Amino acid sequence: MTLSPFPVVLAPYDEAWPEMAARCSRRLGSLGPNLLAVHHIGSTSVPGLSAKPIIDLMPVVASLRRLDEQTLQLAALGFDWHGEFGMAGRRYCTLSKNGRRVAQLHFFEVGARHIARHLAFRDYLRARPDAADAYEQEKRRARDLFPGNSHAYGDEKSAWIEAKEAEALAWFQRQESRSS
């Protein structure tokens, strides 16, 4: 199944987003022991940051193979399954209400390198308001170039994100070594 691009709307930070993420996370409990953790990631997880009003969650599972066998459970919860969807080692699902996407799940198997980069980027933006402000400006620039195409919007800001992710990972590793 291909996902059609949709118009890019950046909404001001909403204090309700963390609770929305928590409710969505609790729904995944039916995956049982395969589900190890669920992290709220993406712009809706950074207080004060404008975002597309779509909750991004990163569930971490013990086994992607087992998750592949749980697609009917996810469908029963209302999630649409999209498989890897362009990223090896990920399983991607979406949740829509009234024809509007409200949540995205980016499943990774425990130990996947993508987990650290997502958490590092989120925590870096939370800890560094200057970086969050710069990211918001980049998002607005990309939105202004591609207001009607969420795919082109994502592609446009990806180089900025990749550069900041490297910085965020180095910062994250320093934080972890200090707490060890």
Backbone bond lengths (Angstrom), bond angles and torsions (degrees), N, CA, C in turn:
res aa  C-N    CA-C-N  psi(-1)  N-CA   C-N-CA  omega(-1)  CA-C   N-CA-C  phi
1 M - - - 1.457 - - 1.521 108.96 -
2 T 1.286 117.10 128.49 1.460 120.59 175.02 1.520 108.69 -94.76
3 L 1.293 114.63 147.63 1.454 120.36 178.11 1.517 108.88 -102.02
4 S 1.303 116.11 128.04 1.459 120.44 178.99 1.519 109.78 -76.88
5 P 1.335 116.50 145.09 1.467 118.22 174.87 1.524 109.81 -66.46
6 F 1.315 114.61 155.40 1.458 120.26 178.81 1.524 108.17 -131.55
7 P 1.344 118.12 163.35 1.463 120.28 179.27 1.530 111.05 -61.50
8 V 1.312 115.72 145.18 1.463 121.45 -178.81 1.519 108.97 -92.86
9 V 1.320 115.26 116.22 1.460 122.36 176.08 1.518 106.71 -118.09
10 L 1.331 116.33 122.16 1.460 120.79 174.88 1.523 107.81 -101.63
11 A 1.313 115.64 117.24 1.463 121.57 -178.90 1.523 109.56 -100.76
12 P 1.329 117.04 149.33 1.461 118.75 173.70 1.525 109.70 -60.64
13 Y 1.335 116.44 154.04 1.463 120.55 179.00 1.527 109.79 -51.83
14 D 1.321 115.77 137.01 1.458 122.23 -179.62 1.533 108.39 -116.91
15 E 1.323 115.96 122.22 1.472 121.36 -180.00 1.529 112.25 -59.04
16 A 1.323 117.93 -17.11 1.463 121.77 -179.78 1.534 112.27 -80.11
17 W 1.326 118.16 -15.44 1.468 119.59 -175.46 1.529 113.66 -59.24
18 P 1.330 120.77 -43.38 1.470 118.25 178.88 1.531 113.16 -60.03
19 E 1.325 117.57 -39.54 1.468 119.77 178.49 1.525 110.75 -69.27
20 M 1.319 117.39 -37.22 1.470 120.24 175.97 1.531 109.33 -60.82
21 A 1.323 116.26 -42.11 1.471 120.83 178.66 1.528 110.26 -64.01
22 A 1.320 116.92 -41.63 1.468 120.39 179.94 1.529 111.10 -64.25
23 R 1.334 117.13 -42.49 1.473 120.45 178.53 1.525 110.67 -62.06
24 C 1.321 115.96 -44.45 1.466 120.39 179.64 1.530 110.17 -64.24
25 S 1.318 116.69 -39.39 1.468 121.18 178.81 1.523 111.25 -62.33
26 R 1.335 116.25 -42.92 1.470 120.17 -179.62 1.524 111.19 -61.70
27 R 1.311 118.09 -33.95 1.465 121.49 179.24 1.522 111.04 -60.00
28 L 1.329 116.59 -29.36 1.466 120.27 -176.40 1.523 112.86 -77.06
29 G 1.326 117.73 -6.52 1.458 121.24 179.93 1.516 113.81 -55.77
30 S 1.327 116.71 -24.10 1.466 119.99 -179.88 1.527 112.45 -67.28
31 L 1.330 117.52 -10.46 1.472 119.83 176.68 1.524 111.18 -74.20
32 G 1.322 116.71 -7.94 1.459 121.39 174.29 1.513 113.59 67.00
33 P 1.341 115.92 -148.68 1.465 120.11 -172.86 1.522 114.88 -67.07
34 N 1.322 118.03 -12.04 1.464 119.28 175.99 1.526 110.78 -67.66
35 L 1.329 116.97 -29.51 1.465 122.02 -179.39 1.526 108.93 -83.79
36 L 1.336 116.38 115.90 1.464 121.03 -177.32 1.517 113.20 -97.00
37 A 1.330 117.53 -34.05 1.464 122.19 -177.90 1.518 108.47 -164.19
38 V 1.332 115.65 158.24 1.456 121.33 173.20 1.531 106.60 -134.38
39 H 1.323 116.41 123.49 1.461 122.54 -179.21 1.526 109.58 -111.49
40 H 1.317 115.62 134.39 1.464 121.31 172.82 1.531 105.92 -82.49
41 I 1.331 117.17 119.08 1.461 122.46 -177.98 1.526 108.54 -125.72
42 G 1.320 115.67 -174.77 1.453 120.31 177.36 1.522 111.10 77.83
43 S 1.305 115.04 179.89 1.463 120.96 -173.93 1.515 114.00 -63.90
44 T 1.344 118.11 -30.24 1.469 118.99 179.60 1.522 111.87 -68.72
45 S 1.336 117.69 -10.42 1.464 121.44 179.25 1.526 112.51 -93.96
46 V 1.325 117.58 0.62 1.465 121.90 -176.86 1.531 109.00 -111.59
47 P 1.335 118.02 104.85 1.460 120.36 -178.72 1.533 112.01 -52.71
48 G 1.334 114.71 132.86 1.454 121.14 177.49 1.511 115.42 89.59
49 L 1.318 118.00 -12.53 1.465 121.67 -175.59 1.535 110.18 -90.24
50 S 1.322 116.24 129.42 1.463 119.94 173.38 1.526 108.73 -65.70
51 A 1.322 115.54 150.78 1.464 119.15 -175.89 1.514 110.55 -156.42
52 K 1.330 114.92 159.87 1.451 118.44 164.26 1.538 103.75 -64.67
53 P 1.328 118.97 133.44 1.469 119.72 -175.90 1.532 112.07 -76.06
54 I 1.318 114.87 61.64 1.465 123.15 178.81 1.525 106.55 -129.90
55 I 1.309 117.06 121.65 1.458 121.63 -178.91 1.526 109.28 -76.07
56 D 1.342 116.36 125.72 1.464 121.63 174.52 1.518 108.63 -102.32
57 L 1.312 115.19 125.53 1.459 121.33 175.98 1.515 109.28 -121.09
58 M 1.328 115.49 145.85 1.454 121.30 176.41 1.532 108.22 -119.85
59 P 1.330 116.63 90.18 1.456 119.34 174.01 1.534 109.65 -74.38
60 V 1.305 116.12 136.54 1.461 122.70 176.67 1.527 106.74 -107.33
61 V 1.331 115.18 127.02 1.465 120.34 -177.42 1.521 110.91 -118.06
62 A 1.315 115.08 156.89 1.458 120.76 176.98 1.523 110.42 -69.55
63 S 1.341 116.61 -34.60 1.461 120.67 -175.44 1.525 111.83 -147.28
64 L 1.320 116.03 121.46 1.470 119.45 173.28 1.525 110.45 -67.31
65 R 1.314 116.35 -33.96 1.472 119.37 178.56 1.531 109.72 -60.34
66 R 1.327 115.58 -44.27 1.468 119.24 177.56 1.528 110.03 -64.73
67 L 1.331 117.66 -41.28 1.464 121.02 178.47 1.530 110.64 -59.67
68 D 1.323 116.82 -40.19 1.461 120.93 177.92 1.530 111.25 -58.33
69 E 1.326 116.35 -26.64 1.467 121.50 178.02 1.535 111.57 -85.57
70 Q 1.324 117.20 -7.21 1.465 121.48 -176.72 1.536 112.40 -105.18
71 T 1.311 116.96 15.95 1.469 119.42 -176.35 1.530 111.97 -62.14
72 L 1.322 118.11 -33.58 1.467 119.85 178.51 1.519 111.13 -66.17
73 Q 1.339 117.23 -34.66 1.469 120.77 176.53 1.528 110.20 -64.80
74 L 1.328 116.11 -42.18 1.460 119.87 178.80 1.526 110.62 -65.56
75 A 1.325 116.88 -40.40 1.463 120.61 177.91 1.527 110.44 -62.55
76 A 1.339 116.96 -39.09 1.465 120.45 178.72 1.529 111.36 -63.97
77 L 1.323 116.90 -25.08 1.466 121.82 177.32 1.530 111.83 -85.91
78 G 1.339 116.42 -3.58 1.459 121.03 177.82 1.516 115.17 99.20
79 F 1.337 117.57 3.86 1.469 120.60 -178.03 1.526 110.99 -88.19
80 D 1.315 114.86 138.99 1.465 121.13 173.56 1.524 107.90 -92.92
81 W 1.303 116.79 132.19 1.465 124.83 -176.14 1.522 109.34 -92.66
82 H 1.344 117.07 130.67 1.460 121.57 -179.81 1.529 112.33 -124.58
83 G 1.313 118.42 10.15 1.461 121.50 179.47 1.517 112.23 63.56
84 E 1.323 116.58 -145.79 1.471 120.67 -178.64 1.525 111.56 -66.62
85 F 1.298 117.85 -33.84 1.452 124.75 178.38 1.527 111.77 48.24
86 G 1.337 115.06 55.38 1.460 120.93 172.71 1.513 116.31 86.52
87 M 1.314 118.37 1.31 1.461 119.53 179.51 1.524 109.46 -135.53
88 A 1.325 115.80 108.80 1.458 120.45 179.99 1.530 110.32 -58.33
89 G 1.321 115.75 135.17 1.457 120.84 177.76 1.516 114.06 87.32
90 R 1.327 117.00 4.73 1.470 121.23 177.86 1.518 108.45 -117.44
91 R 1.321 115.65 153.01 1.454 121.86 166.90 1.523 105.69 -123.24
92 Y 1.323 115.98 130.31 1.458 122.13 -172.13 1.518 110.47 -117.70
93 C 1.327 115.79 133.23 1.463 122.53 177.28 1.519 108.82 -134.48
94 T 1.319 115.36 153.48 1.459 120.74 176.17 1.520 109.49 -127.59
95 L 1.325 114.57 155.54 1.459 122.35 176.16 1.518 106.96 -128.60
96 S 1.321 116.26 127.68 1.464 120.74 179.69 1.520 109.94 -122.93
97 K 1.327 114.35 150.45 1.466 121.59 173.47 1.518 106.96 -132.81
98 N 1.312 115.64 129.91 1.469 121.39 -179.94 1.529 111.79 51.99
99 G 1.328 116.45 39.85 1.456 121.70 176.78 1.516 115.44 77.31
100 R 1.343 117.88 6.25 1.460 121.76 -179.99 1.523 109.34 -118.41
101 R 1.331 115.72 131.03 1.463 120.22 178.46 1.522 109.24 -66.19
102 V 1.341 115.97 130.57 1.469 120.51 179.81 1.519 112.72 -117.69
103 A 1.344 117.01 -20.08 1.466 119.51 -179.86 1.527 109.89 -152.30
104 Q 1.334 113.97 153.41 1.462 122.39 176.30 1.520 107.27 -134.57
105 L 1.309 115.59 136.26 1.464 121.29 177.55 1.516 108.58 -111.78
106 H 1.317 115.88 129.72 1.463 122.66 176.99 1.529 106.27 -117.17
107 F 1.333 116.90 90.22 1.460 121.96 -178.05 1.525 110.34 -78.80
108 F 1.331 115.98 136.29 1.459 122.15 172.23 1.518 108.78 -134.67
109 E 1.315 115.10 150.64 1.456 120.86 175.27 1.522 109.22 -79.32
110 V 1.306 116.76 143.23 1.460 121.42 -179.74 1.537 109.35 -49.73
111 G 1.324 115.88 135.74 1.464 121.32 -179.47 1.520 114.50 92.62
112 A 1.333 118.03 -9.13 1.472 120.53 -179.68 1.529 109.79 -64.76
113 R 1.325 116.52 139.98 1.469 121.06 -177.43 1.524 112.33 -64.69
114 H 1.321 117.47 -24.43 1.465 120.86 -178.97 1.529 112.45 -67.00
115 I 1.317 116.84 -25.25 1.464 119.99 -178.77 1.523 110.03 -61.94
116 A 1.315 117.11 -51.48 1.473 120.82 -178.00 1.520 111.36 -61.77
117 R 1.318 118.09 -39.87 1.467 118.70 -177.17 1.527 111.10 -67.92
118 H 1.335 117.92 -38.09 1.463 120.12 177.68 1.529 111.31 -66.16
119 L 1.328 116.39 -44.93 1.467 119.62 -179.41 1.522 111.23 -67.98
120 A 1.321 116.81 -38.84 1.465 120.52 179.24 1.518 110.56 -63.74
121 F 1.311 117.51 -44.91 1.466 121.11 -179.24 1.534 110.15 -63.25
122 R 1.320 116.73 -45.03 1.469 120.72 178.84 1.530 110.73 -60.44
123 D 1.325 116.52 -51.31 1.465 120.19 -176.27 1.523 112.11 -66.85
124 Y 1.323 116.65 -34.16 1.464 121.47 177.17 1.527 109.99 -63.25
125 L 1.331 116.76 -46.12 1.463 120.03 179.27 1.528 111.45 -65.76
126 R 1.323 117.20 -34.91 1.468 120.66 177.50 1.529 111.29 -66.66
127 A 1.329 116.15 -38.20 1.470 121.12 -175.80 1.521 113.40 -84.97
128 R 1.319 117.20 -21.55 1.471 121.69 -174.12 1.527 110.34 -121.70
129 P 1.339 117.32 89.77 1.472 119.63 179.43 1.529 113.13 -56.33
130 D 1.336 117.86 -31.03 1.462 119.91 177.90 1.531 110.98 -63.86
131 A 1.328 116.52 -40.13 1.464 120.38 178.59 1.539 110.45 -69.56
132 A 1.333 116.90 -39.47 1.469 120.26 177.90 1.525 110.00 -63.65
133 D 1.341 117.50 -41.38 1.467 120.39 177.54 1.532 111.44 -63.28
134 A 1.328 116.20 -41.97 1.468 119.97 178.81 1.534 110.24 -64.39
135 Y 1.325 116.87 -39.09 1.457 120.33 178.15 1.529 110.55 -65.13
136 E 1.314 116.85 -41.36 1.459 119.02 178.34 1.526 110.82 -60.99
137 Q 1.319 116.90 -40.41 1.465 119.99 177.38 1.530 111.13 -63.19
138 E 1.336 116.57 -40.76 1.468 120.50 178.23 1.526 110.29 -64.36
139 K 1.314 117.15 -40.80 1.462 120.67 178.81 1.526 110.95 -63.83
140 R 1.320 117.18 -42.06 1.464 120.64 178.76 1.529 111.01 -65.02
141 R 1.341 116.55 -39.60 1.465 120.98 177.70 1.525 110.10 -60.94
142 A 1.341 116.28 -47.76 1.466 121.13 -179.32 1.530 110.70 -64.82
143 R 1.318 116.80 -40.50 1.472 120.61 178.33 1.523 110.99 -63.34
144 D 1.338 116.46 -41.10 1.465 119.67 -179.59 1.526 111.74 -66.32
145 L 1.325 117.28 -29.86 1.465 120.72 176.82 1.525 112.03 -76.21
146 F 1.344 116.55 -35.84 1.467 121.64 -174.17 1.532 111.33 -133.72
147 P 1.322 118.16 61.39 1.467 120.00 -174.54 1.526 114.20 -64.08
148 G 1.298 118.16 -24.20 1.456 120.62 -176.67 1.511 114.91 -105.53
149 N 1.336 118.00 8.92 1.460 120.12 -173.35 1.526 111.10 -140.17
150 S 1.325 115.63 96.02 1.467 120.91 -178.04 1.525 112.28 -61.20
151 H 1.333 118.18 -30.48 1.469 119.92 179.52 1.524 110.63 -69.01
152 A 1.336 117.08 -46.66 1.472 120.54 178.87 1.527 110.55 -65.83
153 Y 1.313 117.26 -36.39 1.464 122.66 175.84 1.533 110.10 -57.58
154 G 1.323 116.51 -49.35 1.466 121.29 178.98 1.518 111.92 -62.11
155 D 1.317 116.46 -43.44 1.468 120.31 178.63 1.523 110.88 -62.65
156 E 1.320 116.68 -39.97 1.468 121.29 -176.47 1.526 112.12 -64.17
157 K 1.308 117.77 -37.63 1.465 119.70 -176.96 1.537 112.79 -91.82
158 S 1.314 118.09 -2.31 1.471 121.04 -174.49 1.531 113.27 -64.60
159 A 1.323 119.05 -37.44 1.474 120.15 179.38 1.529 110.57 -64.17
160 W 1.316 116.82 -40.59 1.470 120.56 178.14 1.530 109.52 -63.39
161 I 1.318 116.58 -44.99 1.463 120.90 -179.30 1.524 110.73 -62.11
162 E 1.324 117.33 -46.12 1.469 120.37 -179.16 1.521 111.40 -60.32
163 A 1.322 118.17 -39.92 1.464 121.02 178.21 1.524 110.31 -65.45
164 K 1.311 117.42 -43.21 1.468 120.95 -179.89 1.523 111.46 -71.32
165 E 1.328 117.37 -32.15 1.466 119.52 178.18 1.514 111.44 -61.01
166 A 1.336 117.32 -39.43 1.469 120.44 178.52 1.524 109.60 -62.02
167 E 1.318 116.48 -44.43 1.466 121.66 176.97 1.534 110.67 -63.23
168 A 1.327 115.76 -43.25 1.460 120.91 -179.34 1.527 111.67 -65.11
169 L 1.327 117.34 -40.41 1.468 119.96 178.56 1.522 111.51 -62.89
170 A 1.329 117.58 -42.40 1.466 120.76 177.59 1.533 109.85 -62.34
171 W 1.329 116.90 -44.00 1.460 122.17 177.57 1.525 110.48 -61.11
172 F 1.330 116.79 -45.90 1.465 123.76 -178.60 1.532 110.80 -60.35
173 Q 1.320 116.04 -43.95 1.473 120.15 179.80 1.526 110.87 -64.85
174 R 1.333 117.16 -37.91 1.469 119.86 176.06 1.530 110.60 -63.60
175 Q 1.333 117.14 -40.25 1.457 121.14 179.19 1.528 110.87 -64.00
176 E 1.328 115.91 -42.91 1.463 120.05 -179.83 1.524 111.35 -66.33
177 S 1.336 117.75 -39.01 1.467 120.05 -179.26 1.528 111.23 -68.95
178 R 1.334 117.30 -30.30 1.465 120.91 176.74 1.517 111.65 -69.87
179 S 1.349 115.98 -34.27 1.467 119.30 -177.52 1.524 112.38 -85.07
180 S 1.333 117.41 -7.81 1.488 120.21 -179.63 1.506 111.31 -82.37
